[in-house]
Amino acid sequence: MRTYWHKKKRTLFRTYLLFFILLFILVISYNAVRGMYATYKESSEVRGGLEEEYAVLLEKQHRLKGELALLETPRGEEEEIRDRFRVARPEEHMAIIVIEEEKQNSASVIESVKKPWWSIFTSWFSGS
């Protein structure tokens, strides 16, 4: 009888030992899979952002190639010089148009500069 219980104990011990080993392997595997999934998700988000940035850069490249092709012609070169430096040929005249709103804004800036520093305190009491 003693040998039977001894064998059963040994079998039961092996079963529990195998169960805990498998449970340990399962927990380690779960943590590894969870870490890989987090890395995958982060990589997917970064990839999406990079794809958008790549599309914007491709669009910019096409636009710049078009501008470069225009600048390689004498007419395009002349237009760019006229736009950037606001120059005209000797027989041409150039007119610069100033918008009225800009004049009003600059006038209010000049008025605020002309006021003395104590006008800040007097405006509190006078209500203006």
MOPAC internal coordinates of N, CA, C and O (Angstrom, degrees):
PM7 1SCF
backbone

  N    0.0000 0     0.00 0     0.00 0    0    0    0
  C    1.4332 1     0.00 0     0.00 0    1    0    0
  C    1.5262 1   110.48 1     0.00 0    2    1    0
  O    1.2310 1   121.49 1   144.23 1    3    2    1
  N    1.2980 1   114.76 1   -35.77 1    3    2    1
  C    1.4360 1   119.18 1  -178.83 1    5    3    2
  C    1.5286 1   110.48 1   -64.85 1    6    5    3
  O    1.2310 1   118.79 1   141.31 1    7    6    5
  N    1.2200 1   119.92 1   -38.69 1    7    6    5
  C    1.4581 1   123.19 1   179.82 1    9    7    6
  C    1.5238 1   110.69 1   -67.34 1   10    9    7
  O    1.2310 1   120.41 1   144.98 1   11   10    9
  N    1.3338 1   116.82 1   -35.02 1   11   10    9
  C    1.4684 1   119.03 1   179.42 1   13   11   10
  C    1.5303 1   110.67 1   -64.05 1   14   13   11
  O    1.2310 1   120.00 1   133.37 1   15   14   13
  N    1.3637 1   117.60 1   -46.63 1   15   14   13
  C    1.4599 1   120.57 1   179.20 1   17   15   14
  C    1.5205 1   111.42 1   -67.79 1   18   17   15
  O    1.2310 1   121.76 1   144.90 1   19   18   17
  N    1.2763 1   114.24 1   -35.10 1   19   18   17
  C    1.4570 1   118.30 1   178.75 1   21   19   18
  C    1.5362 1   110.09 1   -64.27 1   22   21   19
  O    1.2310 1   119.76 1   136.89 1   23   22   21
  N    1.3214 1   118.07 1   -43.11 1   23   22   21
  C    1.4454 1   122.24 1   177.67 1   25   23   22
  C    1.5353 1   111.08 1   -65.83 1   26   25   23
  O    1.2310 1   120.82 1   140.00 1   27   26   25
  N    1.3361 1   116.04 1   -40.00 1   27   26   25
  C    1.4603 1   120.01 1  -179.57 1   29   27   26
  C    1.5205 1   110.39 1   -66.18 1   30   29   27
  O    1.2310 1   120.50 1   139.85 1   31   30   29
  N    1.3435 1   116.64 1   -40.15 1   31   30   29
  C    1.4530 1   120.54 1   177.37 1   33   31   30
  C    1.5246 1   110.82 1   -62.64 1   34   33   31
  O    1.2310 1   121.31 1   136.79 1   35   34   33
  N    1.2984 1   115.10 1   -43.21 1   35   34   33
  C    1.4467 1   120.06 1  -179.74 1   37   35   34
  C    1.5370 1   110.02 1   -63.73 1   38   37   35
  O    1.2310 1   119.73 1   137.98 1   39   38   37
  N    1.3063 1   118.12 1   -42.02 1   39   38   37
  C    1.4559 1   122.32 1   179.11 1   41   39   38
  C    1.5238 1   110.23 1   -66.68 1   42   41   39
  O    1.2310 1   120.54 1   137.61 1   43   42   41
  N    1.3218 1   116.57 1   -42.39 1   43   42   41
  C    1.4617 1   121.14 1   178.98 1   45   43   42
  C    1.5240 1   110.77 1   -64.40 1   46   45   43
  O    1.2310 1   120.09 1   139.21 1   47   46   45
  N    1.3253 1   117.43 1   -40.79 1   47   46   45
  C    1.4561 1   121.96 1   177.67 1   49   47   46
  C    1.5312 1   110.53 1   -62.04 1   50   49   47
  O    1.2310 1   120.49 1   135.36 1   51   50   49
  N    1.3209 1   116.67 1   -44.64 1   51   50   49
  C    1.4543 1   120.86 1   179.01 1   53   51   50
  C    1.5375 1   110.86 1   -63.23 1   54   53   51
  O    1.2310 1   120.47 1   141.27 1   55   54   53
  N    1.3074 1   116.71 1   -38.73 1   55   54   53
  C    1.4609 1   120.68 1   179.53 1   57   55   54
  C    1.5318 1   110.58 1   -64.06 1   58   57   55
  O    1.2310 1   120.71 1   132.54 1   59   58   57
  N    1.3285 1   116.25 1   -47.46 1   59   58   57
  C    1.4666 1   119.69 1   178.28 1   61   59   58
  C    1.5266 1   111.51 1   -64.05 1   62   61   59
  O    1.2310 1   120.60 1   138.57 1   63   62   61
  N    1.3226 1   116.46 1   -41.43 1   63   62   61
  C    1.4516 1   120.64 1   178.94 1   65   63   62
  C    1.5327 1   110.26 1   -60.99 1   66   65   63
  O    1.2310 1   120.32 1   133.93 1   67   66   65
  N    1.3082 1   117.00 1   -46.07 1   67   66   65
  C    1.4593 1   121.28 1   178.29 1   69   67   66
  C    1.5284 1   110.68 1   -63.45 1   70   69   67
  O    1.2310 1   119.96 1   140.52 1   71   70   69
  N    1.3304 1   117.68 1   -39.48 1   71   70   69
  C    1.4626 1   121.91 1   178.38 1   73   71   70
  C    1.5322 1   111.07 1   -61.28 1   74   73   71
  O    1.2310 1   120.45 1   133.11 1   75   74   73
  N    1.3271 1   116.75 1   -46.89 1   75   74   73
  C    1.4647 1   119.66 1  -179.04 1   77   75   74
  C    1.5341 1   112.04 1   -68.94 1   78   77   75
  O    1.2310 1   120.11 1   145.20 1   79   78   77
  N    1.3121 1   117.40 1   -34.80 1   79   78   77
  C    1.4636 1   119.92 1   175.91 1   81   79   78
  C    1.5245 1   109.87 1   -63.93 1   82   81   79
  O    1.2310 1   120.60 1   134.37 1   83   82   81
  N    1.3261 1   116.46 1   -45.63 1   83   82   81
  C    1.4632 1   120.22 1   178.62 1   85   83   82
  C    1.5302 1   111.51 1   -64.73 1   86   85   83
  O    1.2310 1   120.48 1   141.38 1   87   86   85
  N    1.3295 1   116.69 1   -38.62 1   87   86   85
  C    1.4648 1   120.53 1   177.47 1   89   87   86
  C    1.5268 1   110.42 1   -64.32 1   90   89   87
  O    1.2310 1   120.33 1   139.22 1   91   90   89
  N    1.3178 1   116.97 1   -40.78 1   91   90   89
  C    1.4566 1   121.37 1   178.14 1   93   91   90
  C    1.5303 1   110.47 1   -63.22 1   94   93   91
  O    1.2310 1   120.21 1   135.23 1   95   94   93
  N    1.3114 1   117.20 1   -44.77 1   95   94   93
  C    1.4639 1   121.72 1   178.07 1   97   95   94
  C    1.5274 1   110.23 1   -62.82 1   98   97   95
  O    1.2310 1   120.27 1   140.97 1   99   98   97
  N    1.3273 1   117.09 1   -39.03 1   99   98   97
  C    1.4577 1   121.59 1   179.05 1  101   99   98
  C    1.5272 1   111.24 1   -64.29 1  102  101   99
  O    1.2310 1   119.51 1   136.74 1  103  102  101
  N    1.3136 1   118.55 1   -43.26 1  103  102  101
  C    1.4611 1   122.54 1   179.61 1  105  103  102
  C    1.5312 1   110.35 1   -65.22 1  106  105  103
  O    1.2310 1   120.28 1   136.40 1  107  106  105
  N    1.3052 1   117.07 1   -43.60 1  107  106  105
  C    1.4651 1   120.18 1   178.45 1  109  107  106
  C    1.5244 1   110.34 1   -63.58 1  110  109  107
  O    1.2310 1   120.34 1   137.34 1  111  110  109
  N    1.3181 1   116.95 1   -42.66 1  111  110  109
  C    1.4704 1   120.58 1   179.27 1  113  111  110
  C    1.5212 1   110.87 1   -63.69 1  114  113  111
  O    1.2310 1   120.37 1   138.73 1  115  114  113
  N    1.3273 1   116.90 1   -41.27 1  115  114  113
  C    1.4654 1   121.18 1   179.46 1  117  115  114
  C    1.5268 1   110.68 1   -61.41 1  118  117  115
  O    1.2310 1   120.53 1   135.16 1  119  118  117
  N    1.3193 1   116.59 1   -44.84 1  119  118  117
  C    1.4681 1   119.95 1   178.89 1  121  119  118
  C    1.5272 1   111.24 1   -63.65 1  122  121  119
  O    1.2310 1   120.44 1   140.56 1  123  122  121
  N    1.3229 1   116.77 1   -39.44 1  123  122  121
  C    1.4663 1   119.79 1   179.34 1  125  123  122
  C    1.5237 1   110.75 1   -65.50 1  126  125  123
  O    1.2310 1   120.20 1   136.71 1  127  126  125
  N    1.3241 1   117.23 1   -43.29 1  127  126  125
  C    1.4596 1   121.20 1   179.97 1  129  127  126
  C    1.5272 1   110.27 1   -65.40 1  130  129  127
  O    1.2310 1   120.32 1   137.85 1  131  130  129
  N    1.3260 1   117.00 1   -42.15 1  131  130  129
  C    1.4596 1   120.48 1   178.65 1  133  131  130
  C    1.5239 1   111.11 1   -61.67 1  134  133  131
  O    1.2310 1   120.14 1   138.53 1  135  134  133
  N    1.3334 1   117.33 1   -41.47 1  135  134  133
  C    1.4655 1   121.29 1   177.76 1  137  135  134
  C    1.5159 1   111.42 1   -64.90 1  138  137  135
  O    1.2310 1   120.19 1   138.91 1  139  138  137
  N    1.3318 1   117.25 1   -41.09 1  139  138  137
  C    1.4602 1   119.95 1   178.64 1  141  139  138
  C    1.5235 1   111.10 1   -66.30 1  142  141  139
  O    1.2310 1   120.15 1   142.79 1  143  142  141
  N    1.3316 1   117.33 1   -37.21 1  143  142  141
  C    1.4613 1   120.25 1   179.11 1  145  143  142
  C    1.5280 1   110.78 1   -66.22 1  146  145  143
  O    1.2310 1   120.34 1   139.55 1  147  146  145
  N    1.3239 1   116.96 1   -40.45 1  147  146  145
  C    1.4699 1   120.30 1   178.14 1  149  147  146
  C    1.5272 1   110.01 1   -63.10 1  150  149  147
  O    1.2310 1   120.59 1   138.44 1  151  150  149
  N    1.3295 1   116.47 1   -41.56 1  151  150  149
  C    1.4641 1   120.32 1   177.97 1  153  151  150
  C    1.5240 1   110.53 1   -64.90 1  154  153  151
  O    1.2310 1   120.49 1   139.07 1  155  154  153
  N    1.3245 1   116.66 1   -40.93 1  155  154  153
  C    1.4616 1   121.19 1   178.80 1  157  155  154
  C    1.5231 1   110.86 1   -62.46 1  158  157  155
  O    1.2310 1   120.37 1   135.76 1  159  158  157
  N    1.3193 1   116.90 1   -44.24 1  159  158  157
  C    1.4625 1   120.89 1  -178.97 1  161  159  158
  C    1.5285 1   110.33 1   -64.19 1  162  161  159
  O    1.2310 1   120.22 1   135.70 1  163  162  161
  N    1.3148 1   117.18 1   -44.30 1  163  162  161
  C    1.4672 1   121.07 1   178.85 1  165  163  162
  C    1.5296 1   110.57 1   -63.23 1  166  165  163
  O    1.2310 1   120.66 1   137.94 1  167  166  165
  N    1.3212 1   116.33 1   -42.06 1  167  166  165
  C    1.4653 1   120.42 1   178.79 1  169  167  166
  C    1.5243 1   111.02 1   -63.88 1  170  169  167
  O    1.2310 1   120.27 1   142.50 1  171  170  169
  N    1.3282 1   117.08 1   -37.50 1  171  170  169
  C    1.4636 1   120.65 1   178.88 1  173  171  170
  C    1.5244 1   110.80 1   -64.06 1  174  173  171
  O    1.2310 1   120.37 1   137.80 1  175  174  173
  N    1.3254 1   116.89 1   -42.20 1  175  174  173
  C    1.4642 1   120.63 1   179.39 1  177  175  174
  C    1.5293 1   110.47 1   -65.07 1  178  177  175
  O    1.2310 1   120.51 1   136.27 1  179  178  177
  N    1.3247 1   116.63 1   -43.73 1  179  178  177
  C    1.4597 1   120.85 1   179.73 1  181  179  178
  C    1.5318 1   109.72 1   -64.63 1  182  181  179
  O    1.2310 1   120.61 1   139.49 1  183  182  181
  N    1.3318 1   116.43 1   -40.51 1  183  182  181
  C    1.4577 1   120.08 1  -179.89 1  185  183  182
  C    1.5277 1   110.72 1   -63.61 1  186  185  183
  O    1.2310 1   120.28 1   138.60 1  187  186  185
  N    1.3389 1   117.07 1   -41.40 1  187  186  185
  C    1.4666 1   120.23 1   177.96 1  189  187  186
  C    1.5190 1   111.32 1   -59.77 1  190  189  187
  O    1.2310 1   120.68 1   135.75 1  191  190  189
  N    1.3272 1   116.31 1   -44.25 1  191  190  189
  C    1.4653 1   120.35 1   178.26 1  193  191  190
  C    1.5174 1   111.88 1   -64.04 1  194  193  191
  O    1.2310 1   120.80 1   139.70 1  195  194  193
  N    1.3245 1   116.07 1   -40.30 1  195  194  193
  C    1.4625 1   119.79 1   179.74 1  197  195  194
  C    1.5223 1   111.78 1   -68.90 1  198  197  195
  O    1.2310 1   120.33 1   144.98 1  199  198  197
  N    1.3357 1   116.97 1   -35.02 1  199  198  197
  C    1.4667 1   119.39 1   177.23 1  201  199  198
  C    1.5234 1   111.13 1   -65.58 1  202  201  199
  O    1.2310 1   120.30 1   139.83 1  203  202  201
  N    1.3229 1   117.02 1   -40.17 1  203  202  201
  C    1.4637 1   120.40 1   176.57 1  205  203  202
  C    1.5291 1   110.58 1   -63.65 1  206  205  203
  O    1.2310 1   121.06 1   136.11 1  207  206  205
  N    1.3129 1   115.58 1   -43.89 1  207  206  205
  C    1.4665 1   120.40 1   179.21 1  209  207  206
  C    1.5284 1   110.13 1   -63.40 1  210  209  207
  O    1.2310 1   120.44 1   140.76 1  211  210  209
  N    1.3291 1   116.76 1   -39.24 1  211  210  209
  C    1.4653 1   121.09 1   178.65 1  213  211  210
  C    1.5235 1   110.60 1   -63.76 1  214  213  211
  O    1.2310 1   120.47 1   138.70 1  215  214  213
  N    1.3411 1   116.70 1   -41.30 1  215  214  213
  C    1.4676 1   119.89 1   178.83 1  217  215  214
  C    1.5303 1   110.37 1   -63.12 1  218  217  215
  O    1.2310 1   120.24 1   138.24 1  219  218  217
  N    1.3306 1   117.15 1   -41.76 1  219  218  217
  C    1.4680 1   120.89 1   178.53 1  221  219  218
  C    1.5276 1   110.31 1   -63.82 1  222  221  219
  O    1.2310 1   120.67 1   138.76 1  223  222  221
  N    1.3248 1   116.32 1   -41.24 1  223  222  221
  C    1.4608 1   119.85 1  -179.97 1  225  223  222
  C    1.5275 1   111.63 1   -67.58 1  226  225  223
  O    1.2310 1   120.39 1   143.12 1  227  226  225
  N    1.3316 1   116.87 1   -36.88 1  227  226  225
  C    1.4644 1   119.26 1   176.36 1  229  227  226
  C    1.5245 1   111.18 1   -63.50 1  230  229  227
  O    1.2310 1   121.20 1   136.99 1  231  230  229
  N    1.3287 1   115.31 1   -43.01 1  231  230  229
  C    1.4641 1   120.09 1   178.14 1  233  231  230
  C    1.5310 1   110.30 1   -61.37 1  234  233  231
  O    1.2310 1   120.92 1   136.83 1  235  234  233
  N    1.3236 1   115.85 1   -43.17 1  235  234  233
  C    1.4616 1   120.66 1   178.94 1  237  235  234
  C    1.5300 1   110.80 1   -64.38 1  238  237  235
  O    1.2310 1   120.49 1   141.57 1  239  238  237
  N    1.3264 1   116.68 1   -38.43 1  239  238  237
  C    1.4567 1   120.51 1   178.51 1  241  239  238
  C    1.5277 1   111.26 1   -63.27 1  242  241  239
  O    1.2310 1   120.59 1   136.18 1  243  242  241
  N    1.3420 1   116.49 1   -43.82 1  243  242  241
  C    1.4632 1   119.73 1   178.24 1  245  243  242
  C    1.5329 1   111.20 1   -62.84 1  246  245  243
  O    1.2310 1   120.86 1   138.91 1  247  246  245
  N    1.3287 1   115.96 1   -41.09 1  247  246  245
  C    1.4609 1   119.78 1   178.83 1  249  247  246
  C    1.5247 1   110.92 1   -64.51 1  250  249  247
  O    1.2310 1   120.37 1   136.49 1  251  250  249
  N    1.3223 1   116.89 1   -43.51 1  251  250  249
  C    1.4620 1   120.60 1  -179.81 1  253  251  250
  C    1.5251 1   112.16 1   -67.21 1  254  253  251
  O    1.2310 1   120.40 1   144.82 1  255  254  253
  N    1.3493 1   116.84 1   -35.18 1  255  254  253
  C    1.4602 1   119.41 1   176.43 1  257  255  254
  C    1.5270 1   110.48 1   -64.22 1  258  257  255
  O    1.2310 1   120.64 1   140.72 1  259  258  257
  N    1.3448 1   116.38 1   -39.28 1  259  258  257
  C    1.4575 1   120.14 1   176.73 1  261  259  258
  C    1.5193 1   111.90 1   -64.02 1  262  261  259
  O    1.2310 1   120.67 1   136.68 1  263  262  261
  N    1.3250 1   116.33 1   -43.32 1  263  262  261
  C    1.4614 1   120.16 1   178.13 1  265  263  262
  C    1.5267 1   111.14 1   -65.42 1  266  265  263
  O    1.2310 1   120.44 1   142.16 1  267  266  265
  N    1.3236 1   116.77 1   -37.84 1  267  266  265
  C    1.4594 1   120.57 1   178.93 1  269  267  266
  C    1.5311 1   110.65 1   -65.79 1  270  269  267
  O    1.2310 1   120.90 1   138.87 1  271  270  269
  N    1.3356 1   115.89 1   -41.13 1  271  270  269
  C    1.4602 1   118.85 1   177.67 1  273  271  270
  C    1.5232 1   110.40 1   -62.75 1  274  273  271
  O    1.2310 1   120.38 1   142.56 1  275  274  273
  N    1.3285 1   116.89 1   -37.44 1  275  274  273
  C    1.4613 1   120.59 1   177.54 1  277  275  274
  C    1.5312 1   111.32 1   -67.10 1  278  277  275
  O    1.2310 1   120.61 1   140.79 1  279  278  277
  N    1.3310 1   116.44 1   -39.21 1  279  278  277
  C    1.4691 1   120.08 1  -178.97 1  281  279  278
  C    1.5301 1   112.45 1   -71.15 1  282  281  279
  O    1.2310 1   120.16 1   158.95 1  283  282  281
  N    1.3108 1   117.30 1   -21.05 1  283  282  281
  C    1.4616 1   119.23 1   179.75 1  285  283  282
  C    1.5277 1   112.47 1   -74.42 1  286  285  283
  O    1.2310 1   120.43 1   165.41 1  287  286  285
  N    1.3297 1   116.78 1   -14.59 1  287  286  285
  C    1.4643 1   120.04 1   176.92 1  289  287  286
  C    1.5235 1   109.13 1   -90.96 1  290  289  287
  O    1.2310 1   119.89 1   -28.70 1  291  290  289
  N    1.3457 1   117.82 1   151.30 1  291  290  289
  C    1.4776 1   119.59 1   179.41 1  293  291  290
  C    1.5287 1   112.39 1   -62.02 1  294  293  291
  O    1.2310 1   120.07 1   142.84 1  295  294  293
  N    1.3318 1   117.47 1   -37.16 1  295  294  293
  C    1.4602 1   119.85 1  -179.49 1  297  295  294
  C    1.5355 1   111.12 1   -66.24 1  298  297  295
  O    1.2310 1   120.43 1   136.19 1  299  298  297
  N    1.3455 1   116.79 1   -43.81 1  299  298  297
  C    1.4596 1   120.86 1   178.62 1  301  299  298
  C    1.5114 1   112.08 1   -63.13 1  302  301  299
  O    1.2310 1   121.06 1   141.48 1  303  302  301
  N    1.3175 1   115.58 1   -38.52 1  303  302  301
  C    1.4580 1   120.51 1   178.01 1  305  303  302
  C    1.5251 1   110.49 1   -62.92 1  306  305  303
  O    1.2310 1   120.75 1   136.04 1  307  306  305
  N    1.3234 1   116.18 1   -43.96 1  307  306  305
  C    1.4576 1   121.05 1   179.63 1  309  307  306
  C    1.5323 1   111.16 1   -64.10 1  310  309  307
  O    1.2310 1   120.06 1   137.17 1  311  310  309
  N    1.3337 1   117.49 1   -42.83 1  311  310  309
  C    1.4691 1   120.98 1   178.86 1  313  311  310
  C    1.5212 1   111.14 1   -61.36 1  314  313  311
  O    1.2310 1   120.55 1   137.63 1  315  314  313
  N    1.3185 1   116.55 1   -42.37 1  315  314  313
  C    1.4559 1   120.01 1  -179.61 1  317  315  314
  C    1.5276 1   111.08 1   -65.12 1  318  317  315
  O    1.2310 1   120.05 1   138.84 1  319  318  317
  N    1.3145 1   117.52 1   -41.16 1  319  318  317
  C    1.4704 1   120.58 1   178.02 1  321  319  318
  C    1.5126 1   110.34 1   -63.90 1  322  321  319
  O    1.2310 1   120.33 1   138.42 1  323  322  321
  N    1.3271 1   116.98 1   -41.58 1  323  322  321
  C    1.4674 1   119.93 1   178.84 1  325  323  322
  C    1.5308 1   111.34 1   -64.41 1  326  325  323
  O    1.2310 1   120.25 1   138.80 1  327  326  325
  N    1.3353 1   117.12 1   -41.20 1  327  326  325
  C    1.4639 1   120.29 1  -179.46 1  329  327  326
  C    1.5264 1   112.16 1   -67.55 1  330  329  327
  O    1.2310 1   120.53 1   134.88 1  331  330  329
  N    1.3013 1   116.59 1   -45.12 1  331  330  329
  C    1.4649 1   119.83 1  -175.29 1  333  331  330
  C    1.5166 1   113.55 1   -73.90 1  334  333  331
  O    1.2310 1   120.58 1   135.30 1  335  334  333
  N    1.3123 1   116.49 1   -44.70 1  335  334  333
  C    1.4588 1   119.47 1  -171.67 1  337  335  334
  C    1.5230 1   113.65 1  -105.80 1  338  337  335
  O    1.2310 1   120.22 1   179.40 1  339  338  337
  N    1.3139 1   117.18 1    -0.60 1  339  338  337
  C    1.4703 1   123.11 1   177.70 1  341  339  338
  C    1.5349 1   110.80 1    51.69 1  342  341  339
  O    1.2310 1   121.45 1  -123.80 1  343  342  341
  N    1.3027 1   114.83 1    56.20 1  343  342  341
  C    1.4583 1   120.22 1   178.86 1  345  343  342
  C    1.5222 1   109.69 1  -111.46 1  346  345  343
  O    1.2310 1   121.14 1   -20.66 1  347  346  345
  N    1.3158 1   115.42 1   159.34 1  347  346  345
  C    1.4628 1   121.94 1   178.29 1  349  347  346
  C    1.5241 1   108.29 1  -133.49 1  350  349  347
  O    1.2310 1   121.07 1   -18.90 1  351  350  349
  N    1.3020 1   115.56 1   161.10 1  351  350  349
  C    1.4682 1   120.40 1   175.42 1  353  351  350
  C    1.5329 1   109.00 1   -69.05 1  354  353  351
  O    1.2310 1   120.35 1   -17.30 1  355  354  353
  N    1.3033 1   116.95 1   162.70 1  355  354  353
  C    1.4765 1   119.38 1  -178.33 1  357  355  354
  C    1.5230 1   113.41 1   -59.00 1  358  357  355
  O    1.2310 1   119.11 1   146.00 1  359  358  357
  N    1.3134 1   119.29 1   -34.00 1  359  358  357
  C    1.4678 1   120.28 1  -178.94 1  361  359  358
  C    1.5295 1   113.16 1   -87.46 1  362  361  359
  O    1.2310 1   119.96 1   175.73 1  363  362  361
  N    1.3181 1   117.68 1    -4.27 1  363  362  361
  C    1.4645 1   121.16 1  -179.77 1  365  363  362
  C    1.5247 1   110.38 1   -98.90 1  366  365  363
  O    1.2310 1   121.63 1   -21.04 1  367  366  365
  N    1.3469 1   114.49 1   158.96 1  367  366  365
  C    1.4600 1   120.86 1   175.09 1  369  367  366
  C    1.5191 1   108.07 1  -120.22 1  370  369  367
  O    1.2310 1   120.85 1   -30.59 1  371  370  369
  N    1.3147 1   115.99 1   149.41 1  371  370  369
  C    1.4595 1   120.22 1  -178.11 1  373  371  370
  C    1.5166 1   109.01 1  -121.68 1  374  373  371
  O    1.2310 1   120.96 1   -46.88 1  375  374  373
  N    1.3250 1   115.76 1   133.12 1  375  374  373
  C    1.4652 1   120.92 1   178.47 1  377  375  374
  C    1.5208 1   108.59 1  -114.94 1  378  377  375
  O    1.2310 1   120.68 1   -46.40 1  379  378  377
  N    1.3142 1   116.30 1   133.60 1  379  378  377
  C    1.4613 1   121.60 1   177.57 1  381  379  378
  C    1.5122 1   107.46 1  -109.77 1  382  381  379
  O    1.2310 1   120.73 1   -56.11 1  383  382  381
  N    1.3197 1   116.21 1   123.89 1  383  382  381
  C    1.4635 1   121.80 1  -177.15 1  385  383  382
  C    1.5186 1   108.41 1  -101.05 1  386  385  383
  O    1.2310 1   120.78 1   -51.03 1  387  386  385
  N    1.3257 1   116.11 1   128.97 1  387  386  385
  C    1.4537 1   122.26 1   179.44 1  389  387  386
  C    1.5227 1   107.65 1  -107.36 1  390  389  387
  O    1.2310 1   120.64 1   -47.94 1  391  390  389
  N    1.3157 1   116.39 1   132.06 1  391  390  389
  C    1.4596 1   121.32 1  -179.47 1  393  391  390
  C    1.5258 1   109.08 1   -81.65 1  394  393  391
  O    1.2310 1   120.48 1   -36.39 1  395  394  393
  N    1.3477 1   116.68 1   143.61 1  395  394  393
  C    1.4666 1   122.44 1  -175.90 1  397  395  394
  C    1.5229 1   112.32 1   -62.73 1  398  397  395
  O    1.2310 1   119.54 1   143.78 1  399  398  397
  N    1.3197 1   118.48 1   -36.22 1  399  398  397
  C    1.4614 1   120.63 1  -177.26 1  401  399  398
  C    1.5215 1   111.10 1   -60.24 1  402  401  399
  O    1.2310 1   120.46 1   142.40 1  403  402  401
  N    1.3020 1   116.72 1   -37.60 1  403  402  401
  C    1.4553 1   119.61 1   179.20 1  405  403  402
  C    1.5203 1   111.11 1   -64.19 1  406  405  403
  O    1.2310 1   120.15 1   144.00 1  407  406  405
  N    1.3374 1   117.32 1   -36.00 1  407  406  405
  C    1.4626 1   120.59 1   177.89 1  409  407  406
  C    1.5222 1   110.49 1   -64.69 1  410  409  407
  O    1.2310 1   120.24 1   137.28 1  411  410  409
  N    1.3345 1   117.15 1   -42.72 1  411  410  409
  C    1.4616 1   120.52 1  -179.42 1  413  411  410
  C    1.5204 1   110.40 1   -65.07 1  414  413  411
  O    1.2310 1   119.96 1   138.20 1  415  414  413
  N    1.3247 1   117.67 1   -41.80 1  415  414  413
  C    1.4608 1   120.55 1   179.21 1  417  415  414
  C    1.5220 1   110.87 1   -64.19 1  418  417  415
  O    1.2310 1   120.38 1   139.40 1  419  418  417
  N    1.3222 1   116.87 1   -40.60 1  419  418  417
  C    1.4585 1   118.60 1   179.86 1  421  419  418
  C    1.5250 1   110.84 1   -69.52 1  422  421  419
  O    1.2310 1   119.94 1   147.49 1  423  422  421
  N    1.3467 1   117.71 1   -32.51 1  423  422  421
  C    1.4600 1   120.32 1   177.92 1  425  423  422
  C    1.5249 1   110.69 1   -66.57 1  426  425  423
  O    1.2310 1   119.90 1   140.20 1  427  426  425
  N    1.3243 1   117.80 1   -39.80 1  427  426  425
  C    1.4607 1   119.65 1   179.24 1  429  427  426
  C    1.5207 1   110.56 1   -68.35 1  430  429  427
  O    1.2310 1   119.53 1   146.43 1  431  430  429
  N    1.3140 1   118.50 1   -33.57 1  431  430  429
  C    1.4602 1   121.09 1   177.05 1  433  431  430
  C    1.5181 1   109.58 1   -66.53 1  434  433  431
  O    1.2310 1   120.21 1   138.73 1  435  434  433
  N    1.3180 1   117.20 1   -41.27 1  435  434  433
  C    1.4632 1   121.04 1   179.46 1  437  435  434
  C    1.5254 1   110.18 1   -64.84 1  438  437  435
  O    1.2310 1   119.97 1   139.16 1  439  438  437
  N    1.3379 1   117.66 1   -40.84 1  439  438  437
  C    1.4620 1   120.39 1   179.04 1  441  439  438
  C    1.5184 1   111.16 1   -63.99 1  442  441  439
  O    1.2310 1   120.09 1   140.24 1  443  442  441
  N    1.3391 1   117.43 1   -39.76 1  443  442  441
  C    1.4584 1   119.41 1  -179.77 1  445  443  442
  C    1.5228 1   110.93 1   -68.99 1  446  445  443
  O    1.2310 1   120.09 1   152.13 1  447  446  445
  N    1.3050 1   117.43 1   -27.87 1  447  446  445
  C    1.4579 1   120.45 1   177.72 1  449  447  446
  C    1.5273 1   110.40 1   -75.21 1  450  449  447
  O    1.2310 1   119.70 1   144.95 1  451  450  449
  N    1.3322 1   118.18 1   -35.05 1  451  450  449
  C    1.4609 1   122.30 1  -177.39 1  453  451  450
  C    1.5255 1   112.95 1   -71.67 1  454  453  451
  O    1.2310 1   119.41 1   157.71 1  455  454  453
  N    1.3188 1   118.73 1   -22.29 1  455  454  453
  C    1.4690 1   120.83 1  -177.00 1  457  455  454
  C    1.5269 1   110.10 1   -69.11 1  458  457  455
  O    1.2310 1   120.72 1   -39.15 1  459  458  457
  N    1.3357 1   116.23 1   140.85 1  459  458  457
  C    1.4638 1   118.96 1   176.92 1  461  459  458
  C    1.5368 1   110.43 1   -73.14 1  462  461  459
  O    1.2310 1   120.37 1   -16.49 1  463  462  461
  N    1.2921 1   116.90 1   163.51 1  463  462  461
  C    1.4590 1   121.23 1  -174.63 1  465  463  462
  C    1.5189 1   113.00 1   -66.19 1  466  465  463
  O    1.2310 1   119.44 1   150.35 1  467  466  465
  N    1.3509 1   118.67 1   -29.65 1  467  466  465
  C    1.4566 1   120.12 1  -178.39 1  469  467  466
  C    1.5223 1   112.13 1   -77.13 1  470  469  467
  O    1.2310 1   119.97 1   171.88 1  471  470  469
  N    1.3202 1   117.65 1    -8.12 1  471  470  469
  C    1.4678 1   119.58 1   178.64 1  473  471  470
  C    1.5262 1   111.07 1   -67.39 1  474  473  471
  O    1.2310 1   120.38 1   159.42 1  475  474  473
  N    1.3057 1   116.88 1   -20.58 1  475  474  473
  C    1.4712 1   119.90 1   176.21 1  477  475  474
  C    1.5194 1   109.44 1   -62.93 1  478  477  475
  O    1.2310 1   119.81 1   134.77 1  479  478  477
  N    1.3338 1   117.96 1   -45.23 1  479  478  477
  C    1.4562 1   121.85 1  -178.92 1  481  479  478
  C    1.5286 1   111.95 1   -72.07 1  482  481  479
  O    1.2310 1   120.76 1   142.38 1  483  482  481
  N    1.3208 1   116.15 1   -37.62 1  483  482  481
  C    1.4547 1   118.81 1  -179.67 1  485  483  482
  C    1.5211 1   111.79 1   -71.16 1  486  485  483
  O    1.2310 1   120.23 1   152.41 1  487  486  485
  N    1.3227 1   117.17 1   -27.59 1  487  486  485
  C    1.4807 1   119.10 1   178.83 1  489  487  486
  C    1.5269 1   110.16 1   -69.44 1  490  489  487
  O    1.2310 1   119.38 1   154.32 1  491  490  489
  N    1.3237 1   118.78 1   -25.68 1  491  490  489
  C    1.4670 1   120.49 1   177.89 1  493  491  490
  C    1.5277 1   110.60 1   -66.72 1  494  493  491
  O    1.2310 1   120.76 1   140.02 1  495  494  493
  N    1.3211 1   116.15 1   -39.98 1  495  494  493
  C    1.4521 1   120.60 1  -175.90 1  497  495  494
  C    1.5142 1   113.16 1   -85.69 1  498  497  495
  O    1.2310 1   120.79 1   149.80 1  499  498  497
  N    1.3157 1   116.10 1   -30.20 1  499  498  497
  C    1.4707 1   118.58 1  -177.21 1  501  499  498
  C    1.5281 1   111.89 1   -85.02 1  502  501  499
  O    1.2310 1   119.85 1   160.07 1  503  502  501
  N    1.3455 1   117.89 1   -19.93 1  503  502  501
  C    1.4518 1   121.45 1   177.23 1  505  503  502
  C    1.5116 1   113.39 1    85.29 1  506  505  503
  O    1.2310 1   118.59 1  -170.73 1  507  506  505
  N    1.3050 1   120.29 1     9.27 1  507  506  505
  C    1.4692 1   121.15 1   179.31 1  509  507  506
  C    1.4987 1   110.72 1  -106.97 1  510  509  507
  O    1.2310 1   120.10 1   180.00 1  511  510  509

